[in-house]
Structure formats: C-alpha cells, structure tokens
Amino acid sequence: MASRLLILYGTQTGTAKDLSERIARDALRTDVKPFLHPMNYMSVGELSTWIAGSIVIFVVSTTGQGDTPKTMDVLWKALCKKSLSQELFKGMKFAVIALGDSSYPKFNFVGKRLFRRMMQLGGKPILNICLGDDQHDLGYEGVVDPWLEEFWHLCAPKGFEPESEYDWDCSFHLQSLPPTIDVDYLKIDGTGVKMTEVQLIENRRLSHVDHFQDLRLISIPACDALKYAPGIKK
C-alpha cells in the first residue's frame, strides 16, 4: 500500500475540486497522506518524482465541446510534448476520475485523453478510468461512488469505508398518465416508495428547441408520500 496520495484536479466550475477534497478527507482517515493541488500547480518534472511509495489520482472535468479546464491546461500542454520519454512515469501508479455529461458528443473527452497519455508515458493504472456522468439517475456519484469503493479496497487498510455524502435512495422515476378532464397526471416512484399519482402543474422545456439537450422544469404539488428537500440528506 502506498504511503502518499497525490490528488490533482482540473475543474472549471468547482465540481472536480469538491470531489478531490472528499477523496483527501477519506485519505486522512487511513495511513495514506494526501496532497491536494490543481493540476497546473505541478510541472512535468515535479510530477515525475511521485513514483516510489505514491499513488497519483487525477480528477478532471470536460467543459464545453471537449475543452480542457483552465486549472489543468498548462500541465496538459506540457504532457503532450512529443519529446517526453515513454518511460517518464515508469512505475507510477495512477488513476483517473473523469467528470462529464453523456449528452455531449465528446463525453469525458479530457479524462480519456489524460488516461491514455499517462499510459503512453509509462504510468500504470490502478483501475480503469472512472467515467462520471451527470445523466446518471444519481448524478455523477452513481458511477464515482462504486469506483471509489473499489479504489479504497485496493489502497486502504482492510475494513476501511469511504465517506458517503449521498443517499442512494433519492432518485425518482416519472411516468405520464392520460389527461383526466384536461388535467395531466404523473406517477412518481421514489426508490422504496410505492407509485404515487400526482397532478402535473407544469412541464416546461428550459433549453432552446434547437439545442440537443431537452432540459425541463417539472412542477408538482406538495405530496405527503414524497419526502424531499433539495440539498438535504434524507
């Protein structure tokens, strides 16, 4: 087991940084000492020293149409230089968590490129790349949380349980029903809750009609069968 964990993040809106901080908190509860920095904090030379007794984990987001976040663009350009030795990171244990949205054509493009480049330079992945997806029923955590469980199973003392900030029973499934007297209804299924029929107050598209994402505001009245408060754990 490694004694040091270097966590490098590339973020545009702060999501990758938040997840990196969560990983660092988990590491503090083990015998692994965490070091947390934005990717641009490191030079290629400094990164190459993190081999013996270390693990390097990258948490990177993809922005726009496959663009690189500003907090990692300097190091990324340096890593792409053709003059770098294919044995530069030989013996380095690394992992990549990519955060993105599968509704975009270049889903997790940045993380996938980083993962391939690290292997080209001699790095050895601990696990296959984690492809976090905002389109998952549970958000990107639906993919990231199981991946982190496996990561810590490999890299932490036996019996260690990582931090869990999210409830797995907070997703809902909606089913349209035929209108009754010109009033639309929905059936809503919260995990562990029976199907509940509620009146549909509003179903309005928020994204432009020409945009490939169909984002909607769905409003329903208060319902005793569904207990939910935004941002608060159940």
Backbone as a ProteinNet text record, in pm:
[ID]
protein_1_A
[PRIMARY]
MASRLLILYGTQTGTAKDLSERIARDALRTDVKPFLHPMNYMSVGELSTWIAGSIVIFVVSTTGQGDTPKTMDVLWKALCKKSLSQELFKGMKFAVIALGDSSYPKFNFVGKRLFRRMMQLGGKPILNICLGDDQHDLGYEGVVDPWLEEFWHLCAPKGFEPESEYDWDCSFHLQSLPPTIDVDYLKIDGTGVKMTEVQLIENRRLSHVDHFQDLRLISIPACDALKYAPGIKK
[TERTIARY]
84.4	0	88	52.3	127.8	110.8	210.7	204.6	163.2	166.6	130.3	29.7	-62.1	-161.5	-160.6	-124.5	-128.4	-258.6	-339.8	-469	-459.5	-468.8	-460.2	-593.6	-647.2	-778.3	-771.9	-857.8	-879.2	-1026.5	-1060.2	-1200.4	-1231.5	-1353.8	-1399.4	-1502.1	-1592	-1698.7	-1684.2	-1585.1	-1562.1	-1601.7	-1670.6	-1715.9	-1599	-1500.8	-1385.3	-1306	-1300.6	-1230.8	-1304.8	-1436.5	-1515.7	-1494.2	-1495.7	-1475.3	-1333.2	-1235.9	-1097.6	-1082.4	-1150.5	-1144.8	-1208	-1312.6	-1376	-1279.1	-1206.1	-1108.1	-996.5	-954	-849.5	-896.3	-1021.9	-1075.7	-1075	-1111	-1106.2	-964.2	-867.2	-727.5	-677.8	-726	-684	-726.7	-826.3	-875.1	-804.2	-704.8	-624.7	-479.3	-390.4	-247.6	-184.5	-268.3	-218.3	-223.5	-110.7	-104.6	-142.8	-249.4	-293.8	-226.4	-205.2	-157.3	-252.3	-314.9	-421.2	-381.7	-385.7	-348.1	-423.5	-443.3	-487	-373.8	-406.6	-305	-195.9	-232	-132.9	-32.2	-54.9	39.8	167.4	156.8	267.3	332.3	462.6	531.9	548.9	584.8	607.2	719.3	824	935.7	895.4	815.5	769.3	679.3	594.4	504.9	582.7	694	772.6	839.1	840.9	901.4	803.8	675.6	573.6	559.5	661	659.8	674.1	785.8	809.6	715.4	640.9	553.9	437.5	398.2	294.8	187.6	73	-34.5	-76.3	-98.1	-144.7	-284.7	-378.6	-515.4	-554.9	-601.4	-645	-798	-853.6	-998.3	-1020.4	-1071.3	-1077.3	-1215	-1256.9	-1384.2	-1359.5	-1460	-1460.3	-1557.5	-1514.5	-1600.7	-1638.1	-1750.3	-1792.3	-1798.2	-1739.1	-1737.4	-1601.9	-1567.3	-1442	-1323.7	-1348.7	-1241	-1177.7	-1052.7	-975.3	-998.9	-1025.2	-1042.9	-917.4	-936.7	-825	-726.2	-771.9	-683.6	-589.8	-597.1	-507.5	-443.4	-474.6	-430	-278.2	-211.1	-65.5	4.4	-30.8	32	-5.4	-130.4	-172.7	-91.5	-69.2	11.1	152.8	206.5	341.3	345.9	241.1	236	223.5	173.2	151.3	275.4	383.4	504.6	560	590.4	639.9	779.8	851.3	988.4	996	883.4	884.2	913.9	991.2	1027.3	906.2	896.3	787.5	805.8	916.1	941.3	944.8	895.2	899.5	830.6	714.2	637.6	639.4	744.1	753.9	750.5	660.3	646	546.1	493.4	396	258.8	198.2	61.9	-33.1	-127.4	-216.3	-359.1	-451.2	-591.9	-652.6	-759.2	-825.1	-975.3	-1030.9	-1176.1	-1214.4	-1293.4	-1338.6	-1482.8	-1513.5	-1648.4	-1702	-1822.1	-1879.1	-2027.1	-2077.9	-2220.6	-2234.9	-2295.3	-2302.2	-2395.5	-2466.5	-2549.2	-2465.2	-2340.4	-2249	-2173.4	-2144.7	-2074.8	-1938.2	-1861.9	-1728.4	-1734.6	-1804.7	-1826.8	-1694.3	-1660.4	-1538.8	-1413.2	-1410.1	-1300.4	-1167.1	-1166.3	-1042.4	-985.7	-1070.8	-1024.4	-973.2	-1040.7	-997.8	-861.5	-839.5	-709.6	-598.4	-627.6	-528.5	-492.5	-591.7	-568.1	-475.4	-503.7	-419.8	-278.1	-267.8	-135.3	-50.2	-107.7	-32.1	22.1	-54.9	-6.6	102.8	88.6	192	325.7	320.7	442.2	489.6	434.3	484.3	406.6	304	225.4	145.2	120.4	44.5	-87.7	-201.5	-330.6	-366.7	-413.4	-459.7	-594	-680.1	-811.7	-835.5	-933.9	-973.3	-1031.7	-1033.3	-1082	-1226.9	-1257.2	-1393.1	-1461.8	-1573.8	-1644.4	-1770.8	-1755.3	-1870.1	-1961.8	-2093.4	-2190.6	-2304.3	-2320.9	-2429.5	-2566.7	-2573.9	-2701.5	-2745.3	-2658.5	-2694.2	-2807	-2895.7	-3008.4	-2962.5	-2843.6	-2790.9	-2683.5	-2676.9	-2571	-2438.7	-2331.6	-2200.9	-2162.5	-2218.8	-2187.3	-2230	-2330.1	-2376.9	-2269.6	-2170.6	-2056.9	-1934.4	-1914.2	-1794.1	-1790.5	-1902.5	-1902.9	-1861.2	-1918.3	-1872.6	-1725.2	-1682	-1542	-1451	-1487.9	-1407.1	-1404.4	-1513.8	-1515.3	-1410.9	-1403	-1303.1	-1162	-1147.5	-1016.3	-965.1	-1049.5	-1005.8	-988.9	-1062.8	-1043.3	-901.6	-848.5	-713.2	-606	-639.8	-537.9	-547.4	-643.2	-661.1	-660.1	-642.8	-643.6	-774.7	-768.9	-886.9	-991.7	-1117.7	-1227	-1257	-1174.6	-1199.1	-1320.7	-1407.5	-1524.2	-1514	-1515.8	-1502.7	-1623.3	-1602.3	-1709.4	-1821	-1944.2	-2058.8	-2143.3	-2145	-2218	-2355.5	-2386.7	-2507.9	-2592.1	-2721.7	-2813.7	-2845.7	-2843.4	-2869.1	-3017.5	-3103.8	-3246.6	-3319.2	-3248.2	-3308.1	-3347.3	-3345.2	-3383	-3532.7	-3589.8	-3732.5	-3754	-3858	-3895.3	-4035.9	-4052.2	-4180	-4243.3	-4373.9	-4448.1	-4572.7	-4585.2	-4701.3	-4827.3	-4940	-5068.9	-5161.5	-5262.3	-5357.7	-5426.2	-5450.5	-5516.8	-5659.7	-5701.1	-5836.8	-5901.8	-6005.8	-6073.6	-5971	-5890.3	-5790.8	-5683.9	-5667.5	-5563.4	-5466.8	-5337.9	-5237	-5194.8	-5161.1	-5114.7	-4984.2	-4908.6	-4787	-4793.8	-4725.6	-4697.7	-4550.1	-4521.4	-4383.9	-4343.4	-4227.9	-4176.3	-4043.8	-4044.5	-3919	-3873.8	-3740.8	-3690.4	-3739	-3801.4	-3854.8	-3992.2	-4050.2	-4182.4	-4275	-4399.9	-4493.8	-4528.1	-4573.8	-4612.7	-4720.1	-4698	-4789.9	-4839.8	-4970.4	-5027.8	-5045.9	-4988.2	-4996.9	-5032.2	-5090.5	-5122.8	-4996.4	-4987.7	-4875.6	-4909.8	-4841.2	-4868.6	-4801.4	-4677.8	-4603.2	-4502	-4490.3	-4389.5	-4335.6	-4232.9	-4185.6	-4040.5	-4015	-3879.3	-3799	-3677.7	-3592.2	-3487.4	-3441.1	-3340.6	-3406.8	-3330.5	-3383	-3424.8	-3526.4	-3579.2	-3474.7	-3374.9	-3271.6	-3154.5	-3155.8	-3046.6	-3071.5	-2961.9	-2980.1	-3022.3	-3004.1	-3047.8	-3189.7	-3274.4	-3411.7	-3419.5	-3393.5	-3397.2	-3532.8	-3596.2	-3733.3	-3750.5	-3843.5	-3889.3	-4022.9	-4024.5	-4146.6	-4190.4	-4311.6	-4362.1	-4482.5	-4483.8	-4594.9	-4630.2	-4748.7	-4784.8	-4716.1	-4716.9	-4661.7	-4734.4	-4658.5	-4716	-4659.7	-4747.6	-4703.2	-4624.1	-4650.7	-4584.3	-4440	-4404.4	-4269.2	-4203.4	-4100.5	-4028.8	-3896.8	-3881.3	-3759.2	-3734.9	-3610.4	-3570.4	-3439.9	-3432.4	-3311	-3188.7	-3083.3	-2956.9	-2951.3	-3055.2	-3058.7	-3070.8	-2983.6	-2989.3	-3117.2	-3168.8	-3291.1	-3263.7
-119.7	0	124.9	222.3	346.6	429.1	510.7	595.1	737.8	774.6	910.8	904.8	999.9	1010.5	1153.4	1169	1299.1	1310.6	1409.5	1431	1559.3	1547.1	1661.8	1678.7	1799.5	1820.1	1925.2	1905	2002.1	2036.7	2158.2	2194.7	2327.4	2343.5	2469.8	2536.6	2457.2	2511.9	2472.7	2389.3	2352.4	2210.4	2139.4	2004.2	1909.4	1912	1823.3	1855.7	1983.3	2021.8	1967.9	1979.2	1928.9	1779.1	1705.4	1561.1	1530	1606.9	1585.7	1607.5	1707.9	1734	1619.6	1561.9	1446.4	1328.9	1305	1195.8	1221.3	1347.9	1382.9	1356.5	1386.3	1359.1	1209.7	1131.2	985.9	940.1	994.8	954.6	986.8	1097.1	1135.7	1033.8	953.6	852.3	719.1	717.2	597.5	629.5	538	561.5	629.3	672.6	737.3	888.7	957.5	1102.5	1170.7	1255	1317.7	1451.8	1479.8	1609.2	1651.8	1768.3	1811.7	1941.4	1940.2	2058.8	2062.1	2182.1	2189.2	2137.9	2084.8	2024.2	2122.5	2247.7	2346.8	2380.7	2333.2	2354.3	2275.8	2167	2075.6	2099.7	2081	2072.3	1924.7	1896.4	1757.4	1696.4	1774.4	1725	1692.2	1778.6	1753	1630.6	1616.2	1500.9	1370.6	1373.4	1251.2	1200.3	1283	1238.8	1158.2	1155.9	1086.1	942.1	863.5	723.8	628.5	634.9	542.6	572.8	470.6	483.6	577	604.7	705.1	651.9	717.7	699.8	839	854.2	980.9	960.1	1040.2	1030.6	1165.7	1162.6	1282.4	1287.5	1402.9	1424.7	1541	1510.8	1614.4	1621	1741.5	1764.2	1797.5	1772.3	1815.5	1931.6	2040	2156.8	2179.2	2246.3	2279.6	2157.3	2169.1	2059	1988.9	1932.2	1858.8	1943.9	2059.6	2152.4	2117.6	2161.6	2137.8	2250	2218.5	2323.6	2409.1	2533.8	2627.4	2585.2	2509.9	2472.4	2356.6	2306	2197.5	2219	2329	2343.5	2354.5	2416.3	2431.7	2296.1	2218.7	2087.6	1994.9	2003.6	1917.2	1943.8	2070.6	2104.1	2050.9	2056.5	2004.8	1853	1785.2	1639.5	1593.5	1680	1643.1	1660.5	1710.3	1731.4	1597.7	1591.5	1468	1430	1526.1	1500	1421.7	1404.4	1334.4	1185.8	1131.5	989.4	901.3	790.2	695.3	620.4	644.1	583	688.1	809.5	919	882.3	817.8	782.2	631.3	565.2	420	386.9	297.9	259.6	343.9	450	534.1	467.7	458.2	409.1	529	523.7	638.5	593.6	687.5	662.2	792.4	780.5	898.2	888.8	993.6	1010.2	1122.9	1090.8	1189.7	1227.6	1355	1404.3	1473.1	1431.6	1489.8	1461.9	1477.1	1463.9	1388	1269.2	1183.2	1236.1	1345.3	1405	1488.4	1511.1	1583.5	1484	1520.9	1429.2	1384.1	1474.8	1440.4	1415.1	1309.1	1273.5	1237.4	1310.1	1286.7	1279.9	1363.1	1364	1394	1489.5	1529.6	1416	1353.3	1244.3	1125.6	1092.9	980.2	1006.5	1129.4	1163.5	1159.6	1210.4	1209.6	1066.6	980.6	840.3	773.4	793.4	733.6	790.2	922.5	984.6	937.1	920.9	872.7	732.4	648.5	514.4	520.8	611.4	627	667.8	739.8	786.2	690.3	570.4	466.6	445.1	526.1	509.3	380.3	326.4	201.4	231.7	217.6	248.1	144.1	192.8	102.9	40.7	123.2	81.3	141.2	90.6	152.8	290.8	378.1	514.3	513.6	605	622.2	731.4	699.6	794	844.6	946.7	1006.4	1074.3	1055.7	1104.6	1177.8	1305.3	1383	1330.4	1251.2	1197.7	1073.8	1019.4	904.9	944	850.1	877.3	939.4	902.5	953	1058.6	1115.2	1210.8	1138.9	1214.7	1151.2	1057.5	1079.9	993.2	848.5	828.4	693.2	604.9	664.6	590.3	606.5	727.3	756.9	682.2	677.4	614.4	467.1	383.1	243.5	233.1	321.7	320.4	351	450.8	485.9	373.4	301.7	187.2	85.2	59.9	-35.2	21.1	150.7	214.8	200.1	232.8	224.4	80	-11	-153.3	-196.2	-138.1	-171.3	-91.1	31	125	161.6	106.1	142.9	16.7	33.3	-82.7	-159.5	-286.8	-371.3	-320.9	-314.9	-270.5	-122.1	-46.9	96.5	121.3	212.9	250.3	397.1	431.2	570.7	653.5	783.6	878.3	866.8	874.5	872.2	995.7	1087.6	1212.8	1208.2	1098.1	1096.2	974.5	993.7	882.8	818.3	685.6	613.1	593.4	636.6	614.5	745.7	838	969.4	993.5	889.4	909.1	886.1	949.3	938.3	905.2	828.4	792.2	844.1	911.8	973.8	901.5	883.4	817	900.3	941.1	1021.3	936.1	996.9	930.5	1007.4	943.6	1013.9	1126.7	1240.3	1352.3	1316.5	1368.9	1349	1486.3	1511.8	1642.9	1754.1	1734.3	1833.1	1859.3	1767.7	1781.8	1664.8	1695.3	1590	1538.5	1409.4	1348.3	1274.6	1255.6	1176.4	1068.4	958.5	861.7	876.1	895.5	915	800.2	741.4	630.2	670.4	700.9	719.9	583.4	558.2	425.7	388.5	273.9	229.2	285.4	362.8	421.8	371.5	339.4	292.5	403.6	364.6	462.8	555.4	685.1	786.8	872.2	888.8	968.9	1112.6	1207.1	1348.4	1430.3	1546.6	1635.7	1702.5	1713.6	1780.8	1929	2015.1	2158	2221.7	2181.4	2243.7	2145.6	2145.6	2066.7	2155.2	2232.5	2335.3	2309.7	2313.8	2296.8	2423.3	2404.8	2517.5	2543.4	2437.5	2454.6	2496.4	2562.4	2608.1	2489	2507	2396.6	2342.3	2422.4	2378.2	2310.4	2313.9	2253.1	2103.1	2022.3	1877	1824	1903.7	1861.6	1911	1819.2	1854.5	1866.8	1988.5	2014.6	2071.4	2015.6	2054.4	2089.1	2180.7	2212.9	2142.1	2047.1	1972.1	2007.9	2061.5	2105.8	2022	1982	1905.8	1966.7	1944	1996.3	1917.5	1972.3	1901.5	1768.8	1666.2	1531.5	1463.6	1418.1	1356.4	1228.2	1161.5	1034.3	1052.5	1175.1	1202.1	1303.3	1261.2	1348.8	1387.6	1513.1	1554.1	1702.6	1735.9	1875.2	1892.6	1982.1	1997.8	2024.4	1945.6	1967.5	1910	1841.3	1786.8	1634.5	1566.5	1421	1372.9	1261.5	1206.5	1138.4
0	0	0	-81.8	-89.9	37.9	68.3	187.7	155.4	25.2	-15.9	-130.6	-129.2	-236.2	-288.4	-414.7	-479.8	-557.6	-521.8	-587.5	-668.3	-799.4	-888.5	-959.8	-959.6	-1021.6	-1131.6	-1229.9	-1336.1	-1336.3	-1297.1	-1278.8	-1344.6	-1385.7	-1443.3	-1352.4	-1295.7	-1211	-1064.3	-1031.3	-892.5	-856.6	-945.4	-913.4	-891.1	-979.7	-965.2	-838.8	-802.9	-679.9	-557.9	-556.5	-443.9	-425.5	-535.8	-527.1	-480	-526.4	-484	-333.7	-280.5	-136.9	-57.6	-112.5	-48.1	-43.1	-152.6	-157	-55.8	-45.6	51.7	194.7	224.7	359.1	387.3	287.3	305.2	335	261.7	279.7	420.4	477.8	612.3	716.4	684.2	778	759.5	672.7	650	684.1	647.6	667.5	546.9	450.9	329.8	348	328.4	344.3	213.4	213.9	89.2	62.1	-64.5	-111.4	-223.3	-206.8	-298.2	-367.8	-502.2	-578.6	-711.5	-768	-907.5	-996.1	-1111.4	-1196.4	-1235.3	-1261	-1302.9	-1194.7	-1072.6	-963.5	-987.1	-1064.7	-1088.1	-1224	-1228.6	-1357.1	-1390.8	-1514.4	-1553.8	-1470	-1447.1	-1367.5	-1225.1	-1163.3	-1027.4	-1021.9	-1121.4	-1124.6	-1136.1	-1207.8	-1229.5	-1102.2	-995.8	-869	-783.8	-824.8	-747.1	-795.7	-768.9	-814.4	-696.6	-626.6	-515.9	-399.4	-355.9	-239.2	-257.4	-383	-409.2	-503.4	-496	-593.4	-638.8	-767.8	-823	-878.6	-832.4	-883.1	-943	-1067.3	-1137.4	-1136.2	-1104.3	-1109.7	-1205.8	-1325.1	-1428.7	-1493.7	-1522.9	-1591.1	-1737.7	-1818.8	-1957.6	-1969.9	-2030.8	-2044.2	-2190.3	-2212	-2348.2	-2437.9	-2553.5	-2650.9	-2649.1	-2532	-2520	-2480.4	-2417.6	-2382.8	-2248.4	-2232.5	-2110.9	-2009.5	-1882.2	-1781.3	-1765.2	-1727.3	-1713.3	-1605.9	-1506.2	-1395.4	-1430.5	-1552.8	-1592.4	-1729.6	-1797.2	-1935.4	-1950	-1851.5	-1860.8	-1851.7	-1749.4	-1733.3	-1848.6	-1894.8	-2003.6	-2130.4	-2162.9	-2280.5	-2266.5	-2144.8	-2120.3	-2135.8	-2091.3	-2102.4	-2247.5	-2332.9	-2472.9	-2560.3	-2504.3	-2583.2	-2633.7	-2761.3	-2823.2	-2774.2	-2718.4	-2673.6	-2543.4	-2473.8	-2345.5	-2364.6	-2273.5	-2279.1	-2249.1	-2318.3	-2294	-2161.9	-2094.6	-1963.9	-1853.1	-1883.7	-1787.1	-1656.7	-1664.6	-1545.6	-1519.6	-1565.2	-1545.4	-1396.3	-1357.9	-1217.5	-1140.7	-1203.8	-1134.4	-1132.6	-1016.2	-1003.1	-1008.7	-1100	-1115.2	-1141.2	-1128.8	-1158	-1208.9	-1287.5	-1343.5	-1319.6	-1258.9	-1249.5	-1344.2	-1444	-1540.7	-1509	-1517	-1489.3	-1614.2	-1656.5	-1776.8	-1789.2	-1909.2	-1938.7	-2070.3	-2063.7	-2182.3	-2289.9	-2263.5	-2367.7	-2464.9	-2429.3	-2517.6	-2606.1	-2730.6	-2822.3	-2770.4	-2709.4	-2659.1	-2509.2	-2473.6	-2334.3	-2267	-2159.9	-2081.8	-2168.9	-2270.5	-2366.7	-2299.4	-2206.6	-2140.5	-2055.8	-1975.9	-1890.6	-1970.4	-2079.3	-2163.3	-2225.3	-2271.7	-2331.5	-2226.2	-2107.1	-1999.4	-1961.7	-1951.2	-1914.8	-2017	-2144.4	-2249.3	-2246.5	-2225.1	-2226.7	-2110.4	-1993	-1878.3	-1903.8	-1969.5	-2003	-2109.3	-2205.7	-2308.5	-2248.2	-2135.4	-2069.4	-1961	-1957.8	-1868.8	-1741	-1714.4	-1592.5	-1593.5	-1474.6	-1460.3	-1389.1	-1457.8	-1393.1	-1287	-1173.3	-1067.8	-1106.4	-1163.9	-1210.2	-1347.9	-1417.6	-1542.6	-1513	-1611.6	-1593	-1543.1	-1450.4	-1399.4	-1480.4	-1542.8	-1629.1	-1559.9	-1477.1	-1409.1	-1509.1	-1491.1	-1589.6	-1519.6	-1553.5	-1495	-1534.9	-1642	-1688.4	-1609.4	-1526.1	-1442.6	-1348.4	-1315.9	-1226.4	-1093.6	-1048.8	-922.7	-944.4	-1063.1	-1093.1	-1110.8	-1120.1	-1142.9	-1028.7	-908.5	-794.5	-819.1	-905.2	-933	-992.4	-1058.2	-1113.2	-1023.7	-971.5	-894.1	-761.4	-690.2	-558	-561.6	-650.8	-657.3	-697.8	-786.8	-829.7	-711.1	-630.6	-514	-410.9	-396.6	-305.5	-348.2	-478.5	-528.6	-512.4	-537	-522.2	-379.3	-281.4	-142.8	-97.2	-157.3	-126.1	-161.6	-268.6	-312.8	-239	-195.4	-148.6	-1.4	71.3	212.1	298.4	430.5	520.6	512.2	540.6	536.7	634.6	588	672.4	662.5	588.1	573.7	485.6	529.1	449.7	414.2	283.8	242.6	281.8	283.6	315.5	212.6	258.1	167.5	193.3	97.3	115.2	51.2	-14.9	-95	-61.4	-51.8	-30.7	-164.8	-165.8	-289.2	-315.4	-221.5	-240.9	-270.5	-338.4	-359.9	-504.9	-589.7	-729.7	-746.7	-849.2	-875.8	-1022.5	-1050.5	-1186.9	-1214.2	-1327.1	-1361	-1479	-1471.5	-1578.3	-1611	-1736.6	-1777.7	-1780.6	-1742.9	-1747	-1841.1	-1895.1	-1982.1	-1906.8	-1971.9	-1903.8	-1863.5	-1748.8	-1698.7	-1681.9	-1760.3	-1759	-1780.9	-1883.7	-1924.1	-1818.2	-1724.2	-1622.5	-1636.6	-1652.1	-1665.7	-1528.5	-1524.9	-1402.1	-1427.7	-1319.5	-1324.3	-1218.4	-1244.6	-1139.9	-1104.6	-977	-932.8	-842.2	-874.1	-795.9	-734.3	-604.9	-533	-485.8	-491.1	-454.6	-315	-304.2	-176.1	-145.7	-239	-219.8	-329.7	-295.9	-396.2	-493.8	-611.4	-712.4	-657	-675.5	-623.9	-738.8	-750.9	-858.3	-811.4	-886.6	-850.3	-973.8	-951.3	-1060.5	-1112.9	-1244.2	-1307.4	-1325	-1251.5	-1258.6	-1379.3	-1404.2	-1513.2	-1571.2	-1701.8	-1772.4	-1885.3	-1852.7	-1945.5	-1984.9	-2115.8	-2165.9	-2135.6	-2078.5	-2045.2	-2153.3	-2218.4	-2322.8	-2453.7	-2540	-2668	-2752.7	-2835.7	-2916.4	-3012.9	-3047.2	-3138.9	-3068.6	-2934.4	-2859	-2843.8	-2847.5	-2845.4	-2708.9	-2601.3	-2468.7	-2441.9	-2395.5	-2359.7	-2207.6	-2157.1	-2013.7	-1976.6	-1873.3	-1840.7	-1693.5	-1670.1	-1535.6	-1515.8	-1422.6	-1392.8	-1251.6	-1239	-1109.2	-1068.4	-940.2	-884.5	-749	-698.1	-565.4	-454.9	-334.6	-219.6	-202.1	-165.6	-154.8	-30.6	57.7	182.9	159.6	45.9	19.3	-26.2	-65	-114	-22.7	49.2	140.6	75.2	39.6	-27.1	-3.1	33.6	48.2	-25.7	-124.9	-204.7	-119.2	-142.5	-71.9	66.8	112.1	247.4	239.3	315.3	317.3	384	333.2	389.2	522.2
[MASK]
++++++++++++++++++++++++++++++++++++++++++++++++++++++++++++++++++++++++++++++++++++++++++++++++++++++++++++++++++++++++++++++++++++++++++++++++++++++++++++++++++++++++++++++++++++++++++++++++++++++++++++++++++++++++++++++++++++++++++

